[in-house]
Amino acid sequence: MYFSKLCRIWSNSQLTTIGEYSFRSCKLETITIPKNVTSIEEGAFYDCINLKIVVNLSELDIKLGSTDTAISLIPNYGYVAYYAALVVSGDEKYEIIEENNVKYAITNTQVAAMEMIDKNATTCSLRQDTTVIGYNVFGDLLETIKIPASVKIIGNFAFSFCGSLISVEFAENSQLTTIGEHVFESCYLLESIVIPASVTNIEYCTFYDCSALKSVKFDENSQLVRLGSSAFSGCSSLESIKIPAGVSVVGTNTFYNCTSLSSIEFAENSQLVSIKQGAFSNCDLLESIVIPASVTSIERYVFPENDNLTISFENSEGWQYKTSSSATTWNNVTSDIATFIKQNRNYYYRRVE
């Protein structure tokens, strides 16, 4: 049985552990994590979609962040901040205000957009000091948005299913670092986007099923380090992509089913280390790809089953394979790695010095 309502956990509570699925699907809007809590277990706050503010009195490092555990280093602490717009620590105070059709939670250091009050509005003007855009803020009639330079995090699902959205513009000198999970999922009319240089993380399913998205550009000197699993999966109009040099992992199914994708380029001096399962699978128009010398791990079904695809390796020496994830024996690839990997898409590969 799951409770639907709860008022509070007392801040002076001696509680140390919040157990699995304790508050699943509750209608909480705020929660205070008592100072003695040392563990929040799996799914404790799963599906608490109204939980916008987390007051953290504990020593746990609770952050707005990803649940993509395959590549994320941020623990999700039972989804406690998954739907949140604001995490405050200790005695930090906040207030709730409404301004220009948007409800905000404000502290001395943060301005978090929590909700667009009239979800039928086609435009939205955010405060120029906004630092966070929270979960599911906008309505599906929104057509245009300009993200202020002060915004550092766009939270999970912020623009998801905004089926009328045609323009997303980031202000000059953007400070944005994280574009969260499912942020632009199913924004069917969005055709192009330019990602600010400051962005380090594009999370799980960020642009999933943006079927009209033809052009994705990264600003010069991009700081991007992570492309989350399924980040561009189903972007069936995407024609080309240049992956910034700092990206170390291309996640599971990142470009899966990008059926118009014919060109993938890795920036000079790429630091890419790992390409996860299915990353470019079903990209049947892909003509060629050059794997950077830095890559040491390629999982199964990374490449499309396309006889016309040309795969090249900047470092073709030292490659090994195993036939399944559970296999313990690695075997040396004794023939041309590019040919071998095309013929054995279902194997796992690593490069050793």
Secondary structure, DSSP 8 states (H G I E B T S, - for coil): ---S------TT----EE-TTTTTT---SEEEE-TT--EE-TTTTTT-TT--EEEE-SSS---S----TTT--S--GGGTTTS-SEEEETT---EEEEETTEEEEE-SS-EEEEEESSTT-SEE---TT--EE-TT-S-TT--EEEE-TT--EE-TTTTTT-TT--EEEE-TT----EE-TTTTTT-TT--EEEE-TT--EE-TTTTTT-TT--EEEE-TT----EE-TTTTTT-TT--EEEE-TT--EE-TTTTTT-TT--EEEE-TT----EE-TTTTTT-TT--EEEE-TT--EE-TT-S-S-TT-EEEES--SSEEEESSTT----EE--S-HHHHHHH-TTSEEEE--
